[in-house]
Amino acid sequence: MENLIKKNHIDKQNALGILVIVIGSVFLLDNIGWDRPNWILSWHTIMLAAGLWIGYRKNFQGGGWLALTIIGGFFTLQDITIFDFELSKITTALIVIGLGLWVLLRPRKIKAYPNHFSGTAEIHEIKS
């Protein structure tokens, strides 16, 4: 159990290190004149990243991270233009497809119900 806790802590430290490297690289490229898309460092992309980060830290349990991710993803997809095609035209369809995939692929929690009726009760017949 202790090894699992240490591994989980090391994995989260590695993810934080990668995140810091990516943010630093974006700032470095911006400072040396790289023409980055305006949506990379916008409020909604930061909200999307924060939602994913919180979800990762909490092993994607709960719903707070999902709300941040959906809102940030929605507004980020509206700003992304790839090859002169605006993704905002298909954002709603992508969200609905993603929601359907989430419903299909989410882990199922199987509840165990005690069996109160297994052979312990006697059946009495009422005669009238």
Secondary structure as UniProt FT lines:
FT   HELIX           2..31
FT   TURN            32..33
FT   TURN            38..41
FT   HELIX           43..57
FT   TURN            58..60
FT   HELIX           64..79
FT   STRAND          81..82
FT   TURN            83..84
FT   STRAND          85..86
FT   HELIX           87..89
FT   HELIX           91..105
FT   TURN            116..117
//
